[in-house]
């Protein structure tokens, strides 16, 4: 498979597909001249959810957005594992010749960011973690069955959710398997976070979302507090009143401000 450039005047810069393994990933590269930002999506989301954040930040930044396997415009694959997503990020950084990016992750994408940095030190310059990358996950057989049941109930709606960028072009079982895997990875995240040698800044929501109890979301967010004491590279930039699902749309200004602050911290001589 070869890279194929597409023309999309609404995006600007470069738009096309990057081949990885048995699939092709849809990517847009705005071509800005200052700090490069790579946006990492939620488990089943496409890159469209970052629209307000990108607009708020403006065109001076170089915005890299892409759809993971079977999300958005990217092609299907035989491998939807977390390791495959790590390979996808490496392929994009290599293909687009990206140096010292800030990784901005939401939900699944934030866990992807910290694990990728641990495996690839000295490449990224910072991470903005949006309501995720905390050492908490629902694990064990009861949690697995709960997740399978949830997605089985949603199976008839998944194609509709996919149309709006809220689900992948996968079966309900595959959606559940991704969720189970990322919960297990997240539950064992503390050693990864303690290894972070670059600035990691958190924007945390405070409300509950579908698929979880309020006390579970509270426990999830509170689980980061002991790690903040152990590794001073990790700090909370902001807490916002929205929930896990709506944080990108409702609190995009806070997220953009946090990205600006991190970019200035990394590049103190530049203005953003």
One Martini backbone bead per residue (centre of mass of N, CA, C, O) as a GRO file, in nm:
protein
  272
    1UNK     BB    1   0.098   0.035   0.020
    2UNK     BB    2   0.030   0.375  -0.049
    3UNK     BB    3   0.051   0.684  -0.028
    4UNK     BB    4  -0.243   0.914  -0.026
    5UNK     BB    5  -0.332   1.206  -0.153
    6UNK     BB    6  -0.559   1.453  -0.053
    7UNK     BB    7  -0.825   1.680  -0.113
    8UNK     BB    8  -0.879   1.932   0.159
    9UNK     BB    9  -0.965   2.255   0.220
   10UNK     BB   10  -1.073   2.231   0.523
   11UNK     BB   11  -0.777   2.149   0.633
   12UNK     BB   12  -0.512   2.137   0.502
   13UNK     BB   13  -0.222   2.058   0.399
   14UNK     BB   14  -0.218   1.718   0.484
   15UNK     BB   15  -0.396   1.438   0.323
   16UNK     BB   16  -0.417   1.084   0.422
   17UNK     BB   17  -0.250   0.768   0.392
   18UNK     BB   18  -0.113   0.519   0.620
   19UNK     BB   19   0.073   0.241   0.623
   20UNK     BB   20  -0.017  -0.046   0.845
   21UNK     BB   21   0.027  -0.339   0.798
   22UNK     BB   22  -0.320  -0.423   0.710
   23UNK     BB   23  -0.348  -0.102   0.689
   24UNK     BB   24  -0.507   0.233   0.692
   25UNK     BB   25  -0.443   0.568   0.788
   26UNK     BB   26  -0.609   0.852   0.868
   27UNK     BB   27  -0.465   1.183   0.792
   28UNK     BB   28  -0.382   1.506   0.938
   29UNK     BB   29  -0.170   1.794   0.831
   30UNK     BB   30  -0.139   2.135   0.882
   31UNK     BB   31   0.165   2.269   0.881
   32UNK     BB   32   0.270   2.412   1.105
   33UNK     BB   33   0.552   2.606   1.256
   34UNK     BB   34   0.533   2.499   1.533
   35UNK     BB   35   0.417   2.313   1.750
   36UNK     BB   36   0.362   1.975   1.778
   37UNK     BB   37   0.045   1.795   1.759
   38UNK     BB   38  -0.088   1.492   1.893
   39UNK     BB   39  -0.396   1.324   1.854
   40UNK     BB   40  -0.567   1.107   2.091
   41UNK     BB   41  -0.816   0.896   2.102
   42UNK     BB   42  -1.067   0.734   2.180
   43UNK     BB   43  -1.146   0.411   2.150
   44UNK     BB   44  -1.402   0.489   1.915
   45UNK     BB   45  -1.296   0.748   1.800
   46UNK     BB   46  -1.254   1.023   1.613
   47UNK     BB   47  -1.096   1.328   1.513
   48UNK     BB   48  -1.351   1.528   1.527
   49UNK     BB   49  -1.344   1.600   1.846
   50UNK     BB   50  -1.101   1.832   1.799
   51UNK     BB   51  -1.206   2.089   1.654
   52UNK     BB   52  -1.224   2.306   1.884
   53UNK     BB   53  -0.933   2.293   1.979
   54UNK     BB   54  -0.792   2.364   1.712
   55UNK     BB   55  -0.931   2.637   1.666
   56UNK     BB   56  -0.837   2.770   1.933
   57UNK     BB   57  -0.522   2.747   1.872
   58UNK     BB   58  -0.453   2.742   1.574
   59UNK     BB   59  -0.214   2.764   1.292
   60UNK     BB   60   0.072   2.760   1.429
   61UNK     BB   61   0.023   2.490   1.472
   62UNK     BB   62   0.089   2.140   1.443
   63UNK     BB   63  -0.167   1.929   1.335
   64UNK     BB   64  -0.222   1.585   1.437
   65UNK     BB   65  -0.464   1.372   1.282
   66UNK     BB   66  -0.630   1.051   1.357
   67UNK     BB   67  -0.741   0.723   1.270
   68UNK     BB   68  -0.804   0.442   1.384
   69UNK     BB   69  -0.872   0.136   1.348
   70UNK     BB   70  -1.200   0.140   1.228
   71UNK     BB   71  -1.197   0.448   1.233
   72UNK     BB   72  -1.357   0.637   1.051
   73UNK     BB   73  -1.143   0.628   0.759
   74UNK     BB   74  -1.016   0.386   0.845
   75UNK     BB   75  -0.916   0.075   0.817
   76UNK     BB   76  -0.930  -0.235   0.858
   77UNK     BB   77  -0.845  -0.521   1.078
   78UNK     BB   78  -0.692  -0.801   1.265
   79UNK     BB   79  -0.575  -0.567   1.471
   80UNK     BB   80  -0.696  -0.416   1.802
   81UNK     BB   81  -0.468  -0.368   1.977
   82UNK     BB   82  -0.263  -0.185   2.173
   83UNK     BB   83  -0.003  -0.250   2.015
   84UNK     BB   84  -0.111  -0.147   1.745
   85UNK     BB   85  -0.143   0.150   1.838
   86UNK     BB   86   0.157   0.193   1.892
   87UNK     BB   87   0.246   0.144   1.599
   88UNK     BB   88   0.084   0.371   1.470
   89UNK     BB   89   0.228   0.607   1.606
   90UNK     BB   90   0.509   0.544   1.500
   91UNK     BB   91   0.437   0.563   1.196
   92UNK     BB   92   0.353   0.861   1.196
   93UNK     BB   93   0.614   0.988   1.302
   94UNK     BB   94   0.787   0.873   1.073
   95UNK     BB   95   0.633   0.968   0.816
   96UNK     BB   96   0.614   1.290   0.923
   97UNK     BB   97   0.870   1.380   1.070
   98UNK     BB   98   0.856   1.394   1.390
   99UNK     BB   99   0.944   1.636   1.647
  100UNK     BB  100   0.874   1.693   1.962
  101UNK     BB  101   0.592   1.625   2.063
  102UNK     BB  102   0.270   1.673   2.165
  103UNK     BB  103   0.061   1.468   2.358
  104UNK     BB  104  -0.296   1.443   2.306
  105UNK     BB  105  -0.518   1.284   2.532
  106UNK     BB  106  -0.818   1.078   2.530
  107UNK     BB  107  -0.843   0.844   2.729
  108UNK     BB  108  -0.708   0.602   2.558
  109UNK     BB  109  -0.495   0.807   2.440
  110UNK     BB  110  -0.345   0.855   2.713
  111UNK     BB  111  -0.245   0.567   2.759
  112UNK     BB  112  -0.091   0.559   2.498
  113UNK     BB  113   0.108   0.790   2.552
  114UNK     BB  114   0.262   0.682   2.809
  115UNK     BB  115   0.350   0.410   2.682
  116UNK     BB  116   0.503   0.524   2.442
  117UNK     BB  117   0.710   0.691   2.604
  118UNK     BB  118   0.834   0.456   2.758
  119UNK     BB  119   0.924   0.309   2.479
  120UNK     BB  120   0.999   0.630   2.366
  121UNK     BB  121   1.235   0.801   2.452
  122UNK     BB  122   1.316   1.133   2.350
  123UNK     BB  123   1.064   1.243   2.162
  124UNK     BB  124   0.877   1.360   2.343
  125UNK     BB  125   0.787   1.672   2.532
  126UNK     BB  126   0.473   1.604   2.601
  127UNK     BB  127   0.164   1.576   2.807
  128UNK     BB  128  -0.192   1.565   2.761
  129UNK     BB  129  -0.430   1.461   3.005
  130UNK     BB  130  -0.767   1.348   2.944
  131UNK     BB  131  -0.934   1.182   3.174
  132UNK     BB  132  -0.659   1.004   3.225
  133UNK     BB  133  -0.395   0.821   3.318
  134UNK     BB  134  -0.474   0.619   3.558
  135UNK     BB  135  -0.454   0.382   3.837
  136UNK     BB  136  -0.740   0.255   3.690
  137UNK     BB  137  -0.957  -0.045   3.687
  138UNK     BB  138  -1.174  -0.284   3.553
  139UNK     BB  139  -1.152  -0.603   3.702
  140UNK     BB  140  -1.226  -0.913   3.637
  141UNK     BB  141  -1.496  -1.115   3.581
  142UNK     BB  142  -1.727  -0.918   3.648
  143UNK     BB  143  -1.628  -0.692   3.460
  144UNK     BB  144  -1.634  -0.847   3.197
  145UNK     BB  145  -1.939  -0.916   3.197
  146UNK     BB  146  -2.036  -0.626   3.207
  147UNK     BB  147  -1.908  -0.539   2.935
  148UNK     BB  148  -2.041  -0.747   2.751
  149UNK     BB  149  -2.335  -0.666   2.816
  150UNK     BB  150  -2.325  -0.374   2.727
  151UNK     BB  151  -2.245  -0.430   2.420
  152UNK     BB  152  -2.481  -0.618   2.356
  153UNK     BB  153  -2.701  -0.396   2.393
  154UNK     BB  154  -2.549  -0.204   2.159
  155UNK     BB  155  -2.522  -0.358   1.878
  156UNK     BB  156  -2.755  -0.203   1.709
  157UNK     BB  157  -2.604   0.096   1.751
  158UNK     BB  158  -2.310   0.099   1.643
  159UNK     BB  159  -2.349   0.200   1.346
  160UNK     BB  160  -2.454   0.477   1.438
  161UNK     BB  161  -2.218   0.566   1.614
  162UNK     BB  162  -2.008   0.548   1.385
  163UNK     BB  163  -2.123   0.781   1.210
  164UNK     BB  164  -2.050   0.986   1.474
  165UNK     BB  165  -1.767   0.888   1.604
  166UNK     BB  166  -1.849   0.660   1.863
  167UNK     BB  167  -1.756   0.414   1.682
  168UNK     BB  168  -1.665   0.123   1.549
  169UNK     BB  169  -1.601  -0.118   1.282
  170UNK     BB  170  -1.728  -0.334   1.496
  171UNK     BB  171  -1.801  -0.550   1.711
  172UNK     BB  172  -1.918  -0.591   2.022
  173UNK     BB  173  -1.691  -0.780   2.113
  174UNK     BB  174  -1.455  -0.596   2.027
  175UNK     BB  175  -1.528  -0.361   2.205
  176UNK     BB  176  -1.503  -0.517   2.472
  177UNK     BB  177  -1.205  -0.610   2.445
  178UNK     BB  178  -1.086  -0.327   2.451
  179UNK     BB  179  -1.197  -0.248   2.729
  180UNK     BB  180  -1.065  -0.473   2.893
  181UNK     BB  181  -0.771  -0.414   2.820
  182UNK     BB  182  -0.758  -0.111   2.921
  183UNK     BB  183  -0.828  -0.172   3.217
  184UNK     BB  184  -0.578  -0.348   3.275
  185UNK     BB  185  -0.366  -0.138   3.202
  186UNK     BB  186  -0.462   0.090   3.397
  187UNK     BB  187  -0.435  -0.071   3.670
  188UNK     BB  188  -0.099  -0.086   3.581
  189UNK     BB  189   0.021   0.232   3.556
  190UNK     BB  190   0.218   0.340   3.772
  191UNK     BB  191   0.505   0.264   3.656
  192UNK     BB  192   0.473   0.444   3.408
  193UNK     BB  193   0.435   0.719   3.556
  194UNK     BB  194   0.708   0.704   3.718
  195UNK     BB  195   0.880   0.720   3.433
  196UNK     BB  196   0.825   1.007   3.380
  197UNK     BB  197   1.044   1.276   3.219
  198UNK     BB  198   0.802   1.443   3.135
  199UNK     BB  199   0.553   1.654   3.099
  200UNK     BB  200   0.241   1.596   3.279
  201UNK     BB  201  -0.089   1.707   3.204
  202UNK     BB  202  -0.404   1.757   3.367
  203UNK     BB  203  -0.751   1.709   3.263
  204UNK     BB  204  -1.035   1.703   3.475
  205UNK     BB  205  -1.318   1.574   3.547
  206UNK     BB  206  -1.637   1.540   3.761
  207UNK     BB  207  -1.827   1.367   3.603
  208UNK     BB  208  -2.038   1.138   3.494
  209UNK     BB  209  -2.098   0.847   3.286
  210UNK     BB  210  -2.158   0.625   3.077
  211UNK     BB  211  -2.088   0.296   3.216
  212UNK     BB  212  -2.083   0.443   3.510
  213UNK     BB  213  -2.025   0.525   3.825
  214UNK     BB  214  -1.966   0.790   4.022
  215UNK     BB  215  -1.762   0.646   4.218
  216UNK     BB  216  -1.575   0.545   3.992
  217UNK     BB  217  -1.485   0.822   3.885
  218UNK     BB  218  -1.374   0.925   4.150
  219UNK     BB  219  -1.163   0.699   4.194
  220UNK     BB  220  -1.011   0.739   3.935
  221UNK     BB  221  -0.913   1.038   3.987
  222UNK     BB  222  -0.785   0.983   4.277
  223UNK     BB  223  -0.551   0.779   4.188
  224UNK     BB  224  -0.334   1.012   4.111
  225UNK     BB  225  -0.236   1.151   4.378
  226UNK     BB  226   0.010   0.969   4.470
  227UNK     BB  227   0.171   1.010   4.200
  228UNK     BB  228   0.222   1.317   4.220
  229UNK     BB  229   0.419   1.285   4.462
  230UNK     BB  230   0.630   1.083   4.323
  231UNK     BB  231   0.587   1.265   4.044
  232UNK     BB  232   0.669   1.596   3.943
  233UNK     BB  233   0.589   1.572   3.628
  234UNK     BB  234   0.307   1.557   3.755
  235UNK     BB  235   0.006   1.754   3.676
  236UNK     BB  236  -0.268   1.958   3.753
  237UNK     BB  237  -0.425   2.202   3.558
  238UNK     BB  238  -0.740   2.095   3.558
  239UNK     BB  239  -1.089   2.134   3.656
  240UNK     BB  240  -1.403   2.018   3.532
  241UNK     BB  241  -1.768   1.993   3.511
  242UNK     BB  242  -1.764   1.776   3.326
  243UNK     BB  243  -1.742   1.487   3.143
  244UNK     BB  244  -1.592   1.236   2.970
  245UNK     BB  245  -1.762   1.286   2.700
  246UNK     BB  246  -1.779   1.632   2.703
  247UNK     BB  247  -1.494   1.774   2.736
  248UNK     BB  248  -1.420   1.862   2.439
  249UNK     BB  249  -1.681   2.045   2.390
  250UNK     BB  250  -1.703   2.214   2.674
  251UNK     BB  251  -1.357   2.233   2.740
  252UNK     BB  252  -1.170   2.350   2.505
  253UNK     BB  253  -1.040   2.602   2.635
  254UNK     BB  254  -0.893   2.462   2.865
  255UNK     BB  255  -0.731   2.274   2.686
  256UNK     BB  256  -0.590   2.491   2.517
  257UNK     BB  257  -0.456   2.637   2.756
  258UNK     BB  258  -0.290   2.386   2.846
  259UNK     BB  259  -0.128   2.361   2.587
  260UNK     BB  260  -0.001   2.639   2.590
  261UNK     BB  261   0.142   2.608   2.864
  262UNK     BB  262   0.314   2.364   2.780
  263UNK     BB  263   0.457   2.493   2.536
  264UNK     BB  264   0.594   2.718   2.706
  265UNK     BB  265   0.744   2.532   2.899
  266UNK     BB  266   0.912   2.396   2.666
  267UNK     BB  267   0.908   2.700   2.504
  268UNK     BB  268   1.000   2.991   2.650
  269UNK     BB  269   1.075   3.168   2.374
  270UNK     BB  270   0.782   3.131   2.289
  271UNK     BB  271   0.482   3.220   2.114
  272UNK     BB  272   0.110   3.122   2.128
   0.00000   0.00000   0.00000
